[in-house]
């Protein structure tokens, strides 16, 4: 039996099931690389640029958090992954520039 103090929470849950819809089509954004229908490919630079790519994962986690769910652990993990990807992307950019400078004797 459902306790009376949880009734409103249960009603909200039952009426909000369609709120968490994040279909694969959300990945159809600029710079998304769709090689086939089975696998999603996202470039490192795309994943690290919040101005160019709206992350469905971050949107879902933020929505769940604002709805009162404790998603602290996965949210912090996602942020840590974004930070690691930014650092890797910056390193690859720096390595590319260093390679070009070495190739053209401008070190």
Buried (B, 14 or more C-beta within 10 A) or exposed (E): EEEEEEEEEEEEEEEEEEEEEEEEEBBEBEEBEEEEEEEEEBEEBBBBEEEEBEBBBBEBBBBBBEEEEEBEEBBEEBEEEBEEBBEEBEEEEEEEEEEEEEEEEEE
